[in-house]
Amino acid sequence: MLNNFIIEISLVIAISMVTNLIIIIFFARGMFRISKRNDINAVQASHQIPAARLGGISIFVALIGAAMPFIGSSNTWPNYPLLLLSSFPVFVIGLCEDLGYFVSPRLRLLAALLSGVVFVSLFSVWLPRTDIPVLDSAIQWAPFGIVFSLFIATGISHSFNLIDGLNGLAGFTAVGAALSLSMIAHQEGLVEIRDVLIVLSGAILGFLIFNFPFGKIFLGDAGAYVTGHMLFWVAILILYASPAVTPFAMLLIFFWPVADTLLAIARRVYFGAKISEPDRLHFHQLVMRGVEIVVLGRKRRRIANPLATMLMLPLILFPMVAGVLLSLERGKAMLACLLYFIFFLSAYKVCIILVRHFRRSV
């Protein structure tokens, strides 16, 4: 059984790698440049050479491959194809944006919402508890519980899209979250869910090989939204099946993309900008510019980009490790969330001050 699963994961990684390689070759030949989009000149751009934003295709193809009978061990969980089906709406809309059809942020969020509605309809599962007494009382009323779950799911799906800028950042974050959730599932005896998360990790690893360190391809909207969608709803399945697991552990696992998104919303509201309007003030962009200005010098972004990812990875992975270790410790997990949030805000403020200081010095 273990050998079959290892073979399956190897095939998933191989399918993802081959699909990414084909996309990169076709993109280099101009076969995907069908729009007037100029990602290099975008406000939030973190790279200087055009790259395909179609990594979501490879991940989705690999995940479909894992459901094929000739591969198979993930089919021991009969609901796996339904999980894939629920992600289809957001995948299609995200792919349209990646191909240059300029889908509005509102429509992409609605697609993520629709995918969540499909999941809830197919599984009849939503957030069972929050470990916050007032909210726990409210979500016992199914309409509120469903709407609240869909709201969080949409936000987390979008949060993975916001960090898909630095080479490897979104991919490593997604793999870390998937493996962290798989450890919790394993501890709780949820073997099928654990295997699905490992399959998802394999699909993303096949993408990461080309995404890090040189940024030959990126997740794009399709890949980021699908990844966020699947990770969130699988986390909900774990909470639903294991009453002992605290939701604060899940928050720790998703801490970095959630904190970055909340900060972006607060920042744009504070400056009177539209919430959907992109900027260059995300944490990872500040780190990259700091590395570029202070350490490497200007016009060295090709190196500064992956180096910034490496510097940020410990900050991203530490909360995930805490989430796994404290998955059954409600009070400690809640305290860890508070401490990490204080640290996140403090570190962000320090980055702002340092970047401004060194920019003036240069």
C-alpha positions in Angstrom: 0.0 0.0 0.0 2.8 2.4 0.9 4.7 1.6 -2.3 1.6 2.3 -4.3 1.1 5.7 -2.7 4.8 6.6 -3.3 4.3 5.7 -6.9 1.2 7.9 -7.0 2.9 10.9 -5.5 5.8 10.4 -8.0 3.4 10.4 -10.9 1.6 13.5 -9.6 4.9 15.4 -9.4 5.9 14.1 -12.8 2.6 15.2 -14.4 2.9 18.6 -12.8 6.5 19.0 -14.0 5.8 17.9 -17.6 2.8 20.2 -17.8 4.8 23.2 -16.5 7.6 22.5 -18.9 5.2 22.4 -21.8 3.6 25.7 -20.7 7.0 27.4 -20.3 8.1 26.3 -23.8 4.9 27.4 -25.4 5.0 30.8 -23.5 8.6 31.3 -24.7 7.4 30.9 -28.3 4.7 33.5 -27.7 1.7 31.0 -27.9 0.2 32.3 -24.6 0.8 36.0 -25.2 -2.7 36.7 -26.5 -3.5 39.8 -24.5 -2.2 43.4 -24.0 -1.4 42.7 -20.3 2.0 44.0 -19.2 2.8 42.3 -15.9 6.3 43.8 -15.8 4.9 47.3 -15.5 2.2 46.4 -13.0 2.3 48.3 -9.7 2.8 45.1 -7.7 5.3 43.5 -10.1 8.2 41.8 -8.4 10.1 40.5 -11.5 11.7 42.0 -14.5 11.3 39.3 -17.1 7.9 38.1 -18.5 6.8 34.8 -17.0 3.8 32.6 -17.6 1.1 32.9 -15.0 -0.3 29.5 -15.8 1.0 27.2 -13.1 -2.6 26.6 -12.0 -3.0 24.4 -15.1 -0.2 22.1 -14.1 -1.6 21.8 -10.5 -5.1 21.1 -11.7 -4.0 18.6 -14.3 -1.9 16.7 -11.7 -4.8 16.7 -9.2 -7.1 15.2 -11.9 -4.4 12.7 -12.7 -4.4 11.6 -9.1 -8.1 10.8 -9.5 -7.6 8.5 -12.5 -8.2 4.8 -11.8 -4.8 3.7 -13.1 -3.0 5.9 -10.5 -5.4 5.5 -7.8 -4.8 5.2 -4.1 -6.4 8.6 -3.4 -9.6 7.1 -4.8 -9.9 5.2 -1.5 -11.5 8.5 -0.4 -14.6 8.6 -2.7 -15.2 12.3 -2.1 -11.9 13.3 -3.7 -13.4 13.9 -7.1 -16.1 16.0 -5.5 -13.5 18.2 -3.9 -11.9 18.7 -7.4 -15.4 19.5 -8.8 -16.0 22.2 -6.2 -12.8 24.0 -7.3 -13.8 24.0 -11.0 -15.6 27.4 -11.0 -12.8 29.4 -9.5 -10.3 27.5 -11.7 -12.1 28.5 -14.9 -12.5 32.2 -13.9 -8.9 32.4 -12.7 -7.6 30.9 -15.9 -9.6 33.4 -17.9 -7.7 36.2 -16.1 -4.4 34.4 -16.5 -4.9 34.1 -20.2 -5.5 37.9 -20.4 -9.3 38.3 -20.5 -9.2 40.7 -17.6 -11.7 39.3 -15.2 -12.5 41.9 -12.5 -11.5 41.2 -8.9 -15.2 41.2 -7.9 -16.0 38.4 -10.4 -13.0 36.4 -9.2 -14.2 36.7 -5.6 -17.6 35.6 -6.7 -16.2 32.6 -8.4 -14.4 31.7 -5.2 -17.7 32.1 -3.4 -19.4 29.9 -5.9 -16.8 27.2 -5.5 -17.4 27.3 -1.7 -21.2 27.0 -2.3 -20.6 24.0 -4.5 -18.4 22.4 -1.7 -21.0 23.0 1.0 -23.8 21.6 -1.3 -21.8 18.5 -2.1 -20.4 17.8 1.4 -23.0 19.5 3.7 -20.0 20.7 5.8 -19.1 24.2 7.0 -17.1 25.7 9.8 -18.3 23.7 12.9 -16.8 26.0 15.6 -14.4 28.9 16.2 -13.6 28.3 19.9 -14.9 31.9 20.4 -18.1 31.6 22.6 -20.1 34.3 20.9 -19.3 33.2 17.4 -19.8 29.5 18.3 -23.3 30.3 19.4 -24.0 32.2 16.1 -22.7 29.5 13.8 -25.0 26.9 15.3 -27.6 28.6 13.1 -26.8 27.0 9.8 -27.4 30.1 7.5 -25.0 32.2 9.4 -22.5 29.4 9.7 -22.5 28.8 6.0 -22.3 32.4 5.1 -19.5 33.0 7.6 -17.6 29.9 6.3 -18.0 31.1 2.7 -16.7 34.6 3.6 -13.5 33.1 5.2 -13.0 30.7 2.3 -13.2 33.4 -0.3 -10.7 35.6 1.7 -8.2 32.7 2.1 -8.4 31.8 -1.6 -7.7 35.5 -2.4 -4.9 35.7 0.1 -2.8 33.1 -1.8 -3.2 35.2 -4.9 -1.8 38.2 -3.1 1.5 36.4 -2.2 2.0 35.0 -5.7 4.7 37.5 -6.5 8.1 36.5 -5.2 9.6 33.3 -6.7 8.5 30.4 -4.6 6.6 32.4 -1.9 3.1 31.2 -2.6 4.3 27.7 -3.5 6.3 27.1 -0.4 3.5 28.6 1.7 1.0 26.3 0.1 3.2 23.2 0.5 3.9 24.1 4.2 0.2 24.5 4.9 -0.7 21.2 3.1 1.9 19.2 5.0 1.0 20.8 8.3 -2.7 20.0 7.8 -1.7 16.4 6.7 0.2 16.0 10.0 -2.9 17.0 12.0 -5.0 14.7 9.8 -2.6 11.8 10.5 -2.6 12.5 14.2 -6.4 12.3 14.1 -6.5 9.1 12.1 -8.0 10.8 9.0 -5.9 8.8 6.5 -7.8 9.7 3.3 -7.7 13.4 4.0 -4.0 13.1 4.8 -3.3 11.4 1.5 -5.2 14.1 -0.4 -3.1 16.8 1.2 0.1 15.0 0.3 -1.1 14.6 -3.3 -1.8 18.4 -3.4 1.7 19.0 -2.0 3.1 16.8 -4.8 1.3 18.8 -7.5 2.6 22.1 -6.1 6.2 20.7 -5.8 6.1 19.9 -9.5 5.3 23.6 -10.0 7.9 24.9 -7.5 10.8 23.2 -9.4 10.2 25.8 -12.2 9.0 28.6 -10.0 11.9 28.8 -7.6 14.5 30.3 -7.7 14.2 31.7 -11.3 10.5 32.4 -11.6 9.9 30.7 -15.0 6.2 30.3 -14.2 3.8 31.5 -11.5 0.6 30.1 -10.0 -1.6 32.8 -11.5 -5.1 33.4 -10.3 -6.3 29.9 -11.2 -3.5 28.2 -9.3 -3.6 30.5 -6.3 -7.4 30.4 -5.9 -7.7 26.6 -6.4 -4.9 26.0 -3.9 -6.5 28.3 -1.3 -9.9 26.8 -1.9 -8.8 23.2 -1.4 -6.6 23.9 1.6 -9.3 25.8 3.4 -12.1 23.4 2.8 -9.9 20.4 3.7 -9.1 22.2 6.9 -12.8 22.5 7.6 -13.2 18.7 7.0 -10.6 18.1 9.6 -12.3 20.3 12.1 -15.6 18.7 11.3 -14.3 15.1 11.8 -12.1 15.9 14.8 -13.8 17.9 17.6 -10.6 18.0 19.6 -8.7 20.1 17.0 -8.9 23.8 17.7 -9.6 26.3 14.9 -6.8 28.5 16.3 -4.4 25.8 15.1 -5.8 26.2 11.6 -5.4 30.0 11.9 -1.8 29.5 12.7 -1.3 27.3 9.6 -2.9 30.0 7.4 -1.4 32.8 9.5 0.8 34.5 6.9 -1.5 34.9 3.9 -4.4 35.8 6.2 -2.3 38.4 8.1 -1.0 39.9 4.9 -4.5 40.2 3.4 -6.0 41.8 6.5 -3.1 44.3 6.7 -3.5 45.1 3.0 -7.2 45.8 3.5 -6.5 48.0 6.6 -3.8 49.8 4.7 -5.9 50.6 1.7 -8.9 51.7 3.9 -6.5 54.0 5.9 -5.1 55.6 2.7 -8.6 55.9 1.1 -7.8 53.5 -1.8 -10.0 50.9 -3.2 -9.6 47.5 -1.4 -9.1 45.8 -4.7 -6.4 48.3 -5.8 -2.9 46.7 -5.9 0.1 48.3 -4.2 3.7 47.7 -3.5 3.5 47.6 0.3 3.0 43.9 1.0 5.4 42.5 3.5 7.2 40.4 0.9 7.6 43.4 -1.4 9.2 45.4 1.4 11.6 42.6 2.2 12.6 42.3 -1.5 13.1 46.0 -1.9 15.1 46.1 1.3 17.4 43.3 0.1 17.7 45.0 -3.3 18.5 48.5 -1.9 20.6 47.5 1.2 22.4 44.3 0.3 22.6 43.8 -3.4 22.2 47.2 -5.0 19.6 48.3 -7.5 19.0 46.3 -10.7 19.7 43.0 -9.0 16.1 42.0 -8.6 16.7 38.6 -10.2 18.7 37.7 -7.1 16.8 39.8 -4.6 13.5 38.2 -5.5 14.3 34.5 -4.5 16.6 35.7 -1.7 13.7 37.6 -0.1 11.6 34.4 -0.2 14.4 32.5 1.6 14.5 35.2 4.3 10.7 35.1 4.8 10.3 31.3 4.9 11.2 30.9 8.6 8.6 33.6 9.5 6.0 31.8 7.4 6.7 28.3 8.6 7.1 28.9 12.3 3.3 29.6 12.9 2.6 26.4 10.9 4.8 24.3 13.1 3.1 25.9 16.2 -0.3 25.0 14.6 0.7 21.4 14.4 2.2 21.2 17.9 -0.8 23.1 19.5 -3.6 21.5 17.4 -5.2 20.1 20.6 -4.3 23.0 22.9 -7.0 25.7 22.5 -5.6 28.3 25.0 -2.0 28.0 23.9 -2.9 28.1 20.2 -5.0 31.3 20.8 -2.0 32.9 22.6 0.3 31.9 19.8 -2.0 33.6 17.3 -2.0 36.8 19.3 1.8 36.8 19.7 2.5 36.1 16.1 0.1 38.9 15.0 1.9 41.3 17.3 5.2 40.2 15.9 3.9 40.5 12.3 2.7 44.1 12.8 6.0 45.0 14.6 8.2 43.4 11.9 6.2 45.1 9.2 6.6 48.5 10.8 10.3 48.0 11.2 10.6 47.0 7.5 8.8 50.3 6.5 11.1 52.4 8.6 14.3 50.6 7.4 13.3 50.8 3.7 12.5 54.5 3.9 15.8 55.2 5.8 18.0 53.3 3.4 16.2 54.7 0.4 17.0 58.3 1.6 20.6 57.3 2.3 21.0 55.8 -1.2 
